[in-house]
Amino acid sequence: MIKLTAQAVTVDAAKGDTPSRTLSGIALPYGETAIVSDGTAVRFMPGSLPVEGKAPKLFMYHDSTKPVGLVTARQDTDQGMLFTAKVSATAAGDEALTLALDGVLDAVSVGVNPTRYSYDEDGTMIVEAAEWLELSLVPVPAFAGAEIREVYAS
């Protein structure tokens, strides 16, 4: 198993219940405003992403033709939505793990369908609820705190 932590790299060799082929981190920080790909300013409120229901797919670069896994755990905190994702044992999954281990893809970006939202006086979309469709591995996230914190590979 190889474990990558944001600030330090440790390599452990062990058998047991340690997860393999997984990524974890912060899918989306709450209360932060970002400009998304279509130029819209967006801010997600605490609790706006679901922790139940169909699991979001894991893509590379928001490209639905490049699936690499599935989000397996979602934890809603005051600071944001935490995630764990299992990376599939495919050529694309191997590439995703390698790029994550190398720090090339060290961030994530959510793909959502807002279902309850409003706009503030500055025109920022305030998302109170959304359908979470996918999580993408990206080199540069719209939301600065959306990051991969741990990578486990075997």
N, C-alpha and C positions, 0 to 999 in steps of 0.2 A: 504494500500500500504506500502511496506517496500522498502526503498531506501538504497542501499549500495554504498558508495563512497570510493575510494581507501584508503584514509587516515582516514576518520571518518565515523562513522555509525550514520545515523539519521533515526528515525522511524516517519512517518507522517501518520495520518489517515484523509483522505479527499475523497470527491467525486468530479467528474469533468472530465476534459480532460487529467488528468495525465495518462501517458502510463502504461499499466500493462503487466506483463509477457514479458518484454523486457530487453535486454542487450545492452550496448553500450560501445564503447572504440576505441582503435587503432587496426585495423586489421593487419596493416603492416607499420613499420617505413621505410621511404625511406633513402637510402644512407648507411644503416647499413649492414655489412657483417655477415653472419651466416652460420654455417655448418648445412645443412638439413639432413633428415633421411638417405639418401643414401650416405652421406659423402661428397657431393658437396658443395663447398663454393659458396654462392649466394648473390647477391646484387640487390635490386630492385630500379629502377630510378623513380623519380617523374613522375606521369602520367602513370605508367606502368599497373595499374589495371583499368578496365573500371568502370564508374559510371552509364552507361546505359546498356540495354540489360537484358537478363535473370538473375534473382536474384540468387545469390549463396545460396545453401542449408546450413543449420546449422547442423553440426554433432557433435558427441562426439568422440574424439580421432581419427579423420580421418577415422572412420569406417562407411562406407556407409549403413551398416545394423542398425546404431544407429542414424537415423535422429531425430532432436529435434525441428527444426524450419526453419526459412527462414530469410535471410538478407533483411531488408525492406528499408534501407536507406544507401547510400554510398556517402561520401564526400571526394573529393581529396584535400589535402592541401600540402603545401611545405614540411611539416614534415612527412606526411604519409597518408594512407587511413583510414578514420574514418568510423565507421559502427554503425548501429542500427539493431538489429535482434529481431524478434518476436519468442517467445518460444511457441510451441504448447501445448495445454491443454490435455496432455496425461501423462501416468505414466512416460515415459522417459523424457518428458518435465519437469514434477514435480521434478524428480531426478536431472536434469540439473540445474534448478533454485535453489534447495536446496544446491547443491554443490557449485554453484556460490555465493550464499548468505553466505555460511560458509567459503568462501575464498579458498576452495579446488581447484576448477577450476577457477582460477583468470586470465587466459591468453587464447589467441587464436592463431591459426595457419592457414594460408591460404593454400588451395589446388588449384593449378593453372596448366595450360598448357601453358608454355612459347611459344609465337608465333614470337617474335623478340628479339634476344639476341646475345651476343658476349662474348668472354672471354678476360680478361685482361692478362697482362704478368705473373701474379701469378697463372693463371688458374681459377680465380673467374668468375663464370657466371654472366654477367651483363644483367639483364632483362630490356628491354625497353618496351615490350608489352606482355601481357599474357591474356589468357582466365581465368576468375576467376570462378572456379567451386563450391568451398565450403569453408566454414569457420568452423573450429573445436574448440570446447572447450577443453583445455588441461591444465594440471597442470604445465608443464614446456615448454615454447615456444622456438623455434629455435631463433627467433628474440626477444631480451630482452625487447624491447619496445612494443611488441604486447600484449596488456593487456585489460582486462575488467575494465572499470572505473565506470560504474553504472549498478545496477541491480534493476529492478522494478518488484515486484510480488504483486499479490492481493489475 
